Amino acid sequence: MHLDSLFRQRLLFLGAFLICAALMATALTMQYALKLDPCPLCSLQRLFVIALGGVFLIAALHDPGLVGRRVYGVVVVVLGVLGIIVAGRHVWLQNLPADQVPECGPGLDYLLDAFPLTEALSLVFRGSGECADVQWVFLGLTIPGWTLVVFTAFTISGLLLTATRIAMPVRA
């Protein structure tokens, strides 16, 4: 791979990491400065953003070749699709009619302490009343709506990592 291509690849991974870091900084600002406490589905979305950020940071430091980049791409696709599922479920809950919104339930921390992991995740995915609350809207999308957009973009980027070559021929 040409040196310029390696540098460009490293910058792309670093940029994706910085996007994840900015998303987490925004989430924490909303939580602590705006007092918007995350529901269990929000917490899961945060975990997927952190995991994606970790993958992008490791890829930037590792600076993989074509095969390594494709492996990172597959991991990004898997995490992105899981994020899409969680954010999609959250958007769906927020758009339910008021009479169909489930009752409010305990937080993610309690569920993980009180139940085995599979049962706790099952309870989280059923959703609860606080997951249906719309606390913030920007350009017509709620927080989970925006994370759905971001997870979709990351999934597409992961697919591109697995299917394309970043290396460009040397130009004279």
N, C-alpha and C positions, 0 to 999 in steps of 0.2 A: 504494500500500500504506500502511496506517495506521502511524503512528510506533511504536505499541505492538507491532504485528505485526513490524515490522522489527527491533525490539529483541529480541523473542522468537526470531525466526529466527536472529539473530546469536548469541544465547545457545545455541541448539541446536547450531549449527555449532561454537562454542567448546567446548561440553560434549563433543561427539564427538571433537574434537581432544584434549581432556584425557584422555578414555578411552584413545585411542591412545598418548598420552604415558605414562600409567600402565601400559599393557601393556608398553611398551618398558622402562620403569623396572623392572618386575617381571622381565622377561626378562634384563636386565643384572644384576639382583640375584641371580637364580638362577644365572647364569653365573659371576659373580665371587665372590659370597659363599657360595653353596652348591656351587660347583665343578661345575655341571651344564653341560658343554660342549654347544653346539648342533650337531645333525647338519645335513647339507645341506638337508633339508626344513624344519627349524626355521629355518635362515637365510633361506630363501625366504619363509616365513611372516612373518618379521620385516620383510623388504622390503615386503611387501604392507601390513603394519600401518603402516610408516613412510609409504608412499605414500598410504594412506587418511588418515593424520594430516595430511599435507601438503595434501591436497585440502580437508579440513575447515578447516584454518587459513586457507588462501587464501579459501575461501568466507566464513569469518567476517570476514576483513578486507575482502573485496570487497563483502559484503552485497548479493548479487544480487537482481534482480527475479525475476518468475515464470519467464521463459525461462532466465535464468542459473541459477536454482535447479534447473531441470529438467536442464540440461546437467551441473551438478555431480552431480545424482542419477544420471544415466547413467554418469558416470565412477565413482561409488561402487559402482554395481551391477557394472560390469565388474571392478573391483578386488576386490570382495567375492566374486564368482563364481570368479575366479582363486584367491583365498585359500581358498575352499571346496574347490576341486579339490585344491590342495596339502595342506591339512589333512585332507581326506577320504582321500587316498592314504596319508598318514602314519598315520592311525587304522587303515586297512586293514592296513598293514604291521605295526603293533603287535599286531594280532589274528590274524596268521597262526600256524598251528601251528609249533612250533620247528623241525621238519624242513624247512619250506618258506621259512624266512627266508633272504634272500640273504646272500652274504658281505659282510663289512665292506669299504667302499671308501674312497677318498681324500676329503678335505674339499672343500667348495664352492670355497674359494679356489684350491686346486690345480686342480680341474676347469676353472674359468674361465680360469686361466693356461695350462693345457696343451691345451685343446680349443677349437674354435670354439663360440660361444654356443649354437647349436642342439644340437650334440652334447653339450655339458656339461649342458644342461638335460635332454636325453634320458637321460643317465646318472643324473642326480639323481632323475628320476621313476621310474626302475627301482627305486630304493631300495637300501638297503644295510643291513647288520646293525645298525649303530649307530642307524639310524632306527627299528628295531623294538624297541630297548630302551625299557622303561618306567622312567623315573628318578624320577617324581613323580606322585602321584595326590591329587586333592582332590575330595571328594564323588563318588567313583567315576569321575571323568574324568581322563584324562592331560592333559598340556600341549597336545598337538594336538587332543584332544577339546574342550578349552576354547576353543582358537582357532577350531575349527570352529563352535562356538556363537556366538562373537563375529563371525566373518565372516558367518554367517547373519543375525545381527541387523543388521549394517551393510548387507547386501544388501537386507533388508526395508526399512530406513530409506531406502536409495537409491530403491527402488521407490515408497515413499511420497512422496519429494521430487519424483518425476517425475509422480505421479498426483494429488496434492492441492494445495490452496491453503492456505497458512498464514494469509493475510490474513483477518481477521475484520471484520465490519461494526462501525462505531463504535456503541457503546451509549450511550443517553442517561442 
